[in-house]
Structures are given as C-alpha cells and as structure tokens.
Amino acid sequence: GKKATAFPAMCNKLSDPSEAESRVVVDGKLITSRGPGTSIEFALAIVEKLLGREKALEIAKAMLVV
C-alpha cells in the first residue's frame, strides 16, 4: 500500500497509520496532507513534484515561507 496522512478524524481509516501524524506525505505520485492548516506545505510539495525542488524553494522564498 501507499503511505499517506489524513485529517485527524480520518486517520483511523488509513491502512498504514505510520505517517498519520505527518503534515505532508509524498509516496510516488500520491501526495497527501492533514488539512487546511498544511495547505502551503501541500502546495509546495506538489510544485516540487511537478517542477523540482529549486522551483519549490523559489516560490517558498517569495511567499516568505523559508
């Protein structure tokens, strides 16, 4: 199975709860996050997957995230 995280109320539904407390989990093409509070990290993980780490860091710096 794939590793994933989920909204806290749904974590008991995960087949592998080992990443349940993680804010964002990337496993191959699957990217999951815990909820609205992790949306920036989630978006940057998507950018990194599609456009590379350098672009994700560029965007994070422009957004004052790092």
mmCIF file as gemmi writes it, N, C-alpha and C atoms, coordinates in Angstrom:
data_model
loop_
_atom_site.group_PDB
_atom_site.id
_atom_site.type_symbol
_atom_site.label_atom_id
_atom_site.label_alt_id
_atom_site.label_comp_id
_atom_site.label_asym_id
_atom_site.label_entity_id
_atom_site.label_seq_id
_atom_site.pdbx_PDB_ins_code
_atom_site.Cartn_x
_atom_site.Cartn_y
_atom_site.Cartn_z
_atom_site.occupancy
_atom_site.B_iso_or_equiv
_atom_site.pdbx_formal_charge
_atom_site.auth_seq_id
_atom_site.auth_asym_id
_atom_site.pdbx_PDB_model_num
ATOM 1 N N . GLY Axp A 1 ? 0.81 -1.188 0 1 0 ? 1 A 1
ATOM 2 C CA . GLY Axp A 1 ? 0 0 0 1 0 ? 1 A 1
ATOM 3 C C . GLY Axp A 1 ? 0.855 1.255 0 1 0 ? 1 A 1
ATOM 4 N N . LYS Axp A 2 ? 0.202 2.338 -0.147 1 0 ? 2 A 1
ATOM 5 C CA . LYS Axp A 2 ? 0.855 3.648 -0.169 1 0 ? 2 A 1
ATOM 6 C C . LYS Axp A 2 ? 0.851 4.265 1.225 1 0 ? 2 A 1
ATOM 7 N N . LYS Axp A 3 ? 1.871 5.055 1.508 1 0 ? 3 A 1
ATOM 8 C CA . LYS Axp A 3 ? 1.909 5.823 2.747 1 0 ? 3 A 1
ATOM 9 C C . LYS Axp A 3 ? 1.092 7.091 2.532 1 0 ? 3 A 1
ATOM 10 N N . ALA Axp A 4 ? 0.391 7.518 3.567 1 0 ? 4 A 1
ATOM 11 C CA . ALA Axp A 4 ? -0.453 8.709 3.458 1 0 ? 4 A 1
ATOM 12 C C . ALA Axp A 4 ? -0.698 9.286 4.846 1 0 ? 4 A 1
ATOM 13 N N . THR Axp A 5 ? -1.162 10.517 4.853 1 0 ? 5 A 1
ATOM 14 C CA . THR Axp A 5 ? -1.667 11.137 6.071 1 0 ? 5 A 1
ATOM 15 C C . THR Axp A 5 ? -3.09 11.589 5.773 1 0 ? 5 A 1
ATOM 16 N N . ALA Axp A 6 ? -3.788 12.031 6.786 1 0 ? 6 A 1
ATOM 17 C CA . ALA Axp A 6 ? -5.188 12.424 6.589 1 0 ? 6 A 1
ATOM 18 C C . ALA Axp A 6 ? -5.612 13.381 7.695 1 0 ? 6 A 1
ATOM 19 N N . PHE Axp A 7 ? -6.77 13.97 7.51 1 0 ? 7 A 1
ATOM 20 C CA . PHE Axp A 7 ? -7.379 14.8 8.547 1 0 ? 7 A 1
ATOM 21 C C . PHE Axp A 7 ? -7.455 13.955 9.819 1 0 ? 7 A 1
ATOM 22 N N . PRO Axp A 8 ? -7.115 14.509 10.985 1 0 ? 8 A 1
ATOM 23 C CA . PRO Axp A 8 ? -7.05 13.713 12.21 1 0 ? 8 A 1
ATOM 24 C C . PRO Axp A 8 ? -8.25 12.797 12.46 1 0 ? 8 A 1
ATOM 25 N N . ALA Axp A 9 ? -9.451 13.26 12.182 1 0 ? 9 A 1
ATOM 26 C CA . ALA Axp A 9 ? -10.64 12.435 12.421 1 0 ? 9 A 1
ATOM 27 C C . ALA Axp A 9 ? -10.71 11.228 11.491 1 0 ? 9 A 1
ATOM 28 N N . MET Axp A 10 ? -9.921 11.23 10.412 1 0 ? 10 A 1
ATOM 29 C CA . MET Axp A 10 ? -9.961 10.135 9.444 1 0 ? 10 A 1
ATOM 30 C C . MET Axp A 10 ? -8.741 9.219 9.519 1 0 ? 10 A 1
ATOM 31 N N . CYS Axp A 11 ? -7.77 9.538 10.354 1 0 ? 11 A 1
ATOM 32 C CA . CYS Axp A 11 ? -6.531 8.755 10.413 1 0 ? 11 A 1
ATOM 33 C C . CYS Axp A 11 ? -6.766 7.291 10.769 1 0 ? 11 A 1
ATOM 34 N N . ASN Axp A 12 ? -7.819 6.999 11.51 1 0 ? 12 A 1
ATOM 35 C CA . ASN Axp A 12 ? -8.107 5.606 11.855 1 0 ? 12 A 1
ATOM 36 C C . ASN Axp A 12 ? -8.537 4.789 10.64 1 0 ? 12 A 1
ATOM 37 N N . LYS Axp A 13 ? -8.806 5.441 9.519 1 0 ? 13 A 1
ATOM 38 C CA . LYS Axp A 13 ? -9.198 4.746 8.292 1 0 ? 13 A 1
ATOM 39 C C . LYS Axp A 13 ? -7.984 4.356 7.444 1 0 ? 13 A 1
ATOM 40 N N . LEU Axp A 14 ? -6.803 4.893 7.769 1 0 ? 14 A 1
ATOM 41 C CA . LEU Axp A 14 ? -5.602 4.589 6.992 1 0 ? 14 A 1
ATOM 42 C C . LEU Axp A 14 ? -5.18 3.142 7.211 1 0 ? 14 A 1
ATOM 43 N N . SER Axp A 15 ? -4.827 2.449 6.13 1 0 ? 15 A 1
ATOM 44 C CA . SER Axp A 15 ? -4.377 1.063 6.266 1 0 ? 15 A 1
ATOM 45 C C . SER Axp A 15 ? -2.993 0.994 6.903 1 0 ? 15 A 1
ATOM 46 N N . ASP Axp A 16 ? -2.177 2.047 6.714 1 0 ? 16 A 1
ATOM 47 C CA . ASP Axp A 16 ? -0.855 2.132 7.33 1 0 ? 16 A 1
ATOM 48 C C . ASP Axp A 16 ? -0.786 3.452 8.093 1 0 ? 16 A 1
ATOM 49 N N . PRO Axp A 17 ? -1.023 3.424 9.391 1 0 ? 17 A 1
ATOM 50 C CA . PRO Axp A 17 ? -1.068 4.669 10.164 1 0 ? 17 A 1
ATOM 51 C C . PRO Axp A 17 ? 0.306 5.233 10.542 1 0 ? 17 A 1
ATOM 52 N N . SER Axp A 18 ? 1.393 4.67 10.023 1 0 ? 18 A 1
ATOM 53 C CA . SER Axp A 18 ? 2.737 5.1 10.425 1 0 ? 18 A 1
ATOM 54 C C . SER Axp A 18 ? 3.026 6.563 10.105 1 0 ? 18 A 1
ATOM 55 N N . GLU Axp A 19 ? 2.364 7.139 9.116 1 0 ? 19 A 1
ATOM 56 C CA . GLU Axp A 19 ? 2.584 8.536 8.739 1 0 ? 19 A 1
ATOM 57 C C . GLU Axp A 19 ? 1.417 9.438 9.153 1 0 ? 19 A 1
ATOM 58 N N . ALA Axp A 20 ? 0.514 8.928 9.961 1 0 ? 20 A 1
ATOM 59 C CA . ALA Axp A 20 ? -0.709 9.664 10.31 1 0 ? 20 A 1
ATOM 60 C C . ALA Axp A 20 ? -0.433 11.033 10.922 1 0 ? 20 A 1
ATOM 61 N N . GLU Axp A 21 ? 0.649 11.185 11.664 1 0 ? 21 A 1
ATOM 62 C CA . GLU Axp A 21 ? 0.963 12.459 12.318 1 0 ? 21 A 1
ATOM 63 C C . GLU Axp A 21 ? 1.753 13.407 11.419 1 0 ? 21 A 1
ATOM 64 N N . SER Axp A 22 ? 2.211 12.933 10.263 1 0 ? 22 A 1
ATOM 65 C CA . SER Axp A 22 ? 2.991 13.779 9.354 1 0 ? 22 A 1
ATOM 66 C C . SER Axp A 22 ? 2.097 14.84 8.729 1 0 ? 22 A 1
ATOM 67 N N . ARG Axp A 23 ? 2.65 16.033 8.519 1 0 ? 23 A 1
ATOM 68 C CA . ARG Axp A 23 ? 1.867 17.135 7.951 1 0 ? 23 A 1
ATOM 69 C C . ARG Axp A 23 ? 1.624 16.924 6.462 1 0 ? 23 A 1
ATOM 70 N N . VAL Axp A 24 ? 2.633 16.446 5.737 1 0 ? 24 A 1
ATOM 71 C CA . VAL Axp A 24 ? 2.528 16.159 4.306 1 0 ? 24 A 1
ATOM 72 C C . VAL Axp A 24 ? 3.296 14.874 4.046 1 0 ? 24 A 1
ATOM 73 N N . VAL Axp A 25 ? 2.729 13.994 3.234 1 0 ? 25 A 1
ATOM 74 C CA . VAL Axp A 25 ? 3.39 12.744 2.874 1 0 ? 25 A 1
ATOM 75 C C . VAL Axp A 25 ? 3.389 12.616 1.359 1 0 ? 25 A 1
ATOM 76 N N . VAL Axp A 26 ? 4.565 12.32 0.808 1 0 ? 26 A 1
ATOM 77 C CA . VAL Axp A 26 ? 4.706 12.069 -0.625 1 0 ? 26 A 1
ATOM 78 C C . VAL Axp A 26 ? 5.136 10.621 -0.78 1 0 ? 26 A 1
ATOM 79 N N . ASP Axp A 27 ? 4.362 9.847 -1.522 1 0 ? 27 A 1
ATOM 80 C CA . ASP Axp A 27 ? 4.696 8.454 -1.81 1 0 ? 27 A 1
ATOM 81 C C . ASP Axp A 27 ? 4.432 8.216 -3.286 1 0 ? 27 A 1
ATOM 82 N N . GLY Axp A 28 ? 5.485 8.295 -4.082 1 0 ? 28 A 1
ATOM 83 C CA . GLY Axp A 28 ? 5.325 8.172 -5.526 1 0 ? 28 A 1
ATOM 84 C C . GLY Axp A 28 ? 4.526 9.341 -6.064 1 0 ? 28 A 1
ATOM 85 N N . LYS Axp A 29 ? 3.448 9.041 -6.774 1 0 ? 29 A 1
ATOM 86 C CA . LYS Axp A 29 ? 2.592 10.087 -7.344 1 0 ? 29 A 1
ATOM 87 C C . LYS Axp A 29 ? 1.515 10.563 -6.379 1 0 ? 29 A 1
ATOM 88 N N . LEU Axp A 30 ? 1.437 9.94 -5.216 1 0 ? 30 A 1
ATOM 89 C CA . LEU Axp A 30 ? 0.421 10.292 -4.22 1 0 ? 30 A 1
ATOM 90 C C . LEU Axp A 30 ? 0.977 11.315 -3.228 1 0 ? 30 A 1
ATOM 91 N N . ILE Axp A 31 ? 0.289 12.444 -3.093 1 0 ? 31 A 1
ATOM 92 C CA . ILE Axp A 31 ? 0.673 13.492 -2.144 1 0 ? 31 A 1
ATOM 93 C C . ILE Axp A 31 ? -0.546 13.781 -1.272 1 0 ? 31 A 1
ATOM 94 N N . THR Axp A 32 ? -0.381 13.632 0.046 1 0 ? 32 A 1
ATOM 95 C CA . THR Axp A 32 ? -1.491 13.866 0.97 1 0 ? 32 A 1
ATOM 96 C C . THR Axp A 32 ? -1.058 14.833 2.065 1 0 ? 32 A 1
ATOM 97 N N . SER Axp A 33 ? -2.048 15.503 2.669 1 0 ? 33 A 1
ATOM 98 C CA . SER Axp A 33 ? -1.754 16.373 3.811 1 0 ? 33 A 1
ATOM 99 C C . SER Axp A 33 ? -2.87 16.238 4.833 1 0 ? 33 A 1
ATOM 100 N N . ARG Axp A 34 ? -2.659 16.835 6.001 1 0 ? 34 A 1
ATOM 101 C CA . ARG Axp A 34 ? -3.597 16.675 7.109 1 0 ? 34 A 1
ATOM 102 C C . ARG Axp A 34 ? -4.834 17.535 7.006 1 0 ? 34 A 1
ATOM 103 N N . GLY Axp A 35 ? -4.762 18.663 6.312 1 0 ? 35 A 1
ATOM 104 C CA . GLY Axp A 35 ? -5.935 19.524 6.235 1 0 ? 35 A 1
ATOM 105 C C . GLY Axp A 35 ? -5.577 20.953 5.894 1 0 ? 35 A 1
ATOM 106 N N . PRO Axp A 36 ? -6.501 21.886 6.11 1 0 ? 36 A 1
ATOM 107 C CA . PRO Axp A 36 ? -6.306 23.282 5.72 1 0 ? 36 A 1
ATOM 108 C C . PRO Axp A 36 ? -5.047 23.925 6.3 1 0 ? 36 A 1
ATOM 109 N N . GLY Axp A 37 ? -4.674 23.566 7.493 1 0 ? 37 A 1
ATOM 110 C CA . GLY Axp A 37 ? -3.505 24.152 8.133 1 0 ? 37 A 1
ATOM 111 C C . GLY Axp A 37 ? -2.187 23.776 7.489 1 0 ? 37 A 1
ATOM 112 N N . THR Axp A 38 ? -2.202 22.778 6.633 1 0 ? 38 A 1
ATOM 113 C CA . THR Axp A 38 ? -0.977 22.341 5.951 1 0 ? 38 A 1
ATOM 114 C C . THR Axp A 38 ? -1.029 22.647 4.458 1 0 ? 38 A 1
ATOM 115 N N . SER Axp A 39 ? -1.936 23.515 4.056 1 0 ? 39 A 1
ATOM 116 C CA . SER Axp A 39 ? -2.144 23.765 2.624 1 0 ? 39 A 1
ATOM 117 C C . SER Axp A 39 ? -0.926 24.349 1.914 1 0 ? 39 A 1
ATOM 118 N N . ILE Axp A 40 ? -0.166 25.221 2.578 1 0 ? 40 A 1
ATOM 119 C CA . ILE Axp A 40 ? 1.025 25.793 1.942 1 0 ? 40 A 1
ATOM 120 C C . ILE Axp A 40 ? 2.067 24.696 1.717 1 0 ? 40 A 1
ATOM 121 N N . GLU Axp A 41 ? 2.332 23.889 2.739 1 0 ? 41 A 1
ATOM 122 C CA . GLU Axp A 41 ? 3.288 22.784 2.6 1 0 ? 41 A 1
ATOM 123 C C . GLU Axp A 41 ? 2.83 21.798 1.526 1 0 ? 41 A 1
ATOM 124 N N . PHE Axp A 42 ? 1.535 21.535 1.492 1 0 ? 42 A 1
ATOM 125 C CA . PHE Axp A 42 ? 0.952 20.636 0.496 1 0 ? 42 A 1
ATOM 126 C C . PHE Axp A 42 ? 1.173 21.186 -0.909 1 0 ? 42 A 1
ATOM 127 N N . ALA Axp A 43 ? 0.878 22.472 -1.1 1 0 ? 43 A 1
ATOM 128 C CA . ALA Axp A 43 ? 1.059 23.105 -2.411 1 0 ? 43 A 1
ATOM 129 C C . ALA Axp A 43 ? 2.521 23.078 -2.837 1 0 ? 43 A 1
ATOM 130 N N . LEU Axp A 44 ? 3.426 23.349 -1.906 1 0 ? 44 A 1
ATOM 131 C CA . LEU Axp A 44 ? 4.852 23.331 -2.245 1 0 ? 44 A 1
ATOM 132 C C . LEU Axp A 44 ? 5.337 21.919 -2.565 1 0 ? 44 A 1
ATOM 133 N N . ALA Axp A 45 ? 4.76 20.91 -1.932 1 0 ? 45 A 1
ATOM 134 C CA . ALA Axp A 45 ? 5.106 19.52 -2.259 1 0 ? 45 A 1
ATOM 135 C C . ALA Axp A 45 ? 4.664 19.186 -3.68 1 0 ? 45 A 1
ATOM 136 N N . ILE Axp A 46 ? 3.511 19.694 -4.084 1 0 ? 46 A 1
ATOM 137 C CA . ILE Axp A 46 ? 3.028 19.479 -5.455 1 0 ? 46 A 1
ATOM 138 C C . ILE Axp A 46 ? 3.953 20.18 -6.444 1 0 ? 46 A 1
ATOM 139 N N . VAL Axp A 47 ? 4.313 21.427 -6.154 1 0 ? 47 A 1
ATOM 140 C CA . VAL Axp A 47 ? 5.235 22.166 -7.029 1 0 ? 47 A 1
ATOM 141 C C . VAL Axp A 47 ? 6.559 21.42 -7.142 1 0 ? 47 A 1
ATOM 142 N N . GLU Axp A 48 ? 7.081 20.949 -6.015 1 0 ? 48 A 1
ATOM 143 C CA . GLU Axp A 48 ? 8.348 20.216 -6.04 1 0 ? 48 A 1
ATOM 144 C C . GLU Axp A 48 ? 8.246 18.963 -6.901 1 0 ? 48 A 1
ATOM 145 N N . LYS Axp A 49 ? 7.157 18.239 -6.779 1 0 ? 49 A 1
ATOM 146 C CA . LYS Axp A 49 ? 6.97 17.006 -7.557 1 0 ? 49 A 1
ATOM 147 C C . LYS Axp A 49 ? 6.888 17.31 -9.054 1 0 ? 49 A 1
ATOM 148 N N . LEU Axp A 50 ? 6.193 18.379 -9.414 1 0 ? 50 A 1
ATOM 149 C CA . LEU Axp A 50 ? 5.98 18.7 -10.828 1 0 ? 50 A 1
ATOM 150 C C . LEU Axp A 50 ? 7.115 19.504 -11.457 1 0 ? 50 A 1
ATOM 151 N N . LEU Axp A 51 ? 7.705 20.424 -10.692 1 0 ? 51 A 1
ATOM 152 C CA . LEU Axp A 51 ? 8.668 21.366 -11.271 1 0 ? 51 A 1
ATOM 153 C C . LEU Axp A 51 ? 10.058 21.312 -10.65 1 0 ? 51 A 1
ATOM 154 N N . GLY Axp A 52 ? 10.22 20.51 -9.599 1 0 ? 52 A 1
ATOM 155 C CA . GLY Axp A 52 ? 11.53 20.365 -8.979 1 0 ? 52 A 1
ATOM 156 C C . GLY Axp A 52 ? 11.702 21.163 -7.702 1 0 ? 52 A 1
ATOM 157 N N . ARG Axp A 53 ? 12.689 20.739 -6.928 1 0 ? 53 A 1
ATOM 158 C CA . ARG Axp A 53 ? 12.955 21.348 -5.618 1 0 ? 53 A 1
ATOM 159 C C . ARG Axp A 53 ? 13.357 22.814 -5.741 1 0 ? 53 A 1
ATOM 160 N N . GLU Axp A 54 ? 14.17 23.136 -6.732 1 0 ? 54 A 1
ATOM 161 C CA . GLU Axp A 54 ? 14.628 24.517 -6.902 1 0 ? 54 A 1
ATOM 162 C C . GLU Axp A 54 ? 13.447 25.476 -7.078 1 0 ? 54 A 1
ATOM 163 N N . LYS Axp A 55 ? 12.484 25.099 -7.906 1 0 ? 55 A 1
ATOM 164 C CA . LYS Axp A 55 ? 11.306 25.946 -8.14 1 0 ? 55 A 1
ATOM 165 C C . LYS Axp A 55 ? 10.462 26.059 -6.867 1 0 ? 55 A 1
ATOM 166 N N . ALA Axp A 56 ? 10.309 24.948 -6.152 1 0 ? 56 A 1
ATOM 167 C CA . ALA Axp A 56 ? 9.541 24.976 -4.906 1 0 ? 56 A 1
ATOM 168 C C . ALA Axp A 56 ? 10.2 25.911 -3.894 1 0 ? 56 A 1
ATOM 169 N N . LEU Axp A 57 ? 11.527 25.874 -3.796 1 0 ? 57 A 1
ATOM 170 C CA . LEU Axp A 57 ? 12.241 26.766 -2.881 1 0 ? 57 A 1
ATOM 171 C C . LEU Axp A 57 ? 12.114 28.221 -3.309 1 0 ? 57 A 1
ATOM 172 N N . GLU Axp A 58 ? 12.172 28.466 -4.609 1 0 ? 58 A 1
ATOM 173 C CA . GLU Axp A 58 ? 11.999 29.827 -5.135 1 0 ? 58 A 1
ATOM 174 C C . GLU Axp A 58 ? 10.637 30.392 -4.736 1 0 ? 58 A 1
ATOM 175 N N . ILE Axp A 59 ? 9.606 29.583 -4.905 1 0 ? 59 A 1
ATOM 176 C CA . ILE Axp A 59 ? 8.248 30.013 -4.558 1 0 ? 59 A 1
ATOM 177 C C . ILE Axp A 59 ? 8.111 30.189 -3.048 1 0 ? 59 A 1
ATOM 178 N N . ALA Axp A 60 ? 8.665 29.249 -2.28 1 0 ? 60 A 1
ATOM 179 C CA . ALA Axp A 60 ? 8.596 29.341 -0.821 1 0 ? 60 A 1
ATOM 180 C C . ALA Axp A 60 ? 9.261 30.625 -0.324 1 0 ? 60 A 1
ATOM 181 N N . LYS Axp A 61 ? 10.403 30.965 -0.905 1 0 ? 61 A 1
ATOM 182 C CA . LYS Axp A 61 ? 11.092 32.203 -0.512 1 0 ? 61 A 1
ATOM 183 C C . LYS Axp A 61 ? 10.254 33.425 -0.87 1 0 ? 61 A 1
ATOM 184 N N . ALA Axp A 62 ? 9.654 33.424 -2.052 1 0 ? 62 A 1
ATOM 185 C CA . ALA Axp A 62 ? 8.813 34.554 -2.477 1 0 ? 62 A 1
ATOM 186 C C . ALA Axp A 62 ? 7.596 34.714 -1.568 1 0 ? 62 A 1
ATOM 187 N N . MET Axp A 63 ? 7.127 33.603 -1.004 1 0 ? 63 A 1
ATOM 188 C CA . MET Axp A 63 ? 5.972 33.632 -0.103 1 0 ? 63 A 1
ATOM 189 C C . MET Axp A 63 ? 6.384 33.839 1.356 1 0 ? 63 A 1
ATOM 190 N N . LEU Axp A 64 ? 7.693 33.99 1.592 1 0 ? 64 A 1
ATOM 191 C CA . LEU Axp A 64 ? 8.249 34.158 2.936 1 0 ? 64 A 1
ATOM 192 C C . LEU Axp A 64 ? 7.994 32.948 3.827 1 0 ? 64 A 1
ATOM 193 N N . VAL Axp A 65 ? 7.962 31.773 3.215 1 0 ? 65 A 1
ATOM 194 C CA . VAL Axp A 65 ? 7.75 30.534 3.959 1 0 ? 65 A 1
ATOM 195 C C . VAL Axp A 65 ? 9.073 30.024 4.519 1 0 ? 65 A 1
ATOM 196 N N . VAL Axp A 66 ? 10.168 30.272 3.812 1 0 ? 66 A 1
ATOM 197 C CA . VAL Axp A 66 ? 11.504 29.869 4.298 1 0 ? 66 A 1
ATOM 198 C C . VAL Axp A 66 ? 12.405 31.07 4.42 1 0 ? 66 A 1
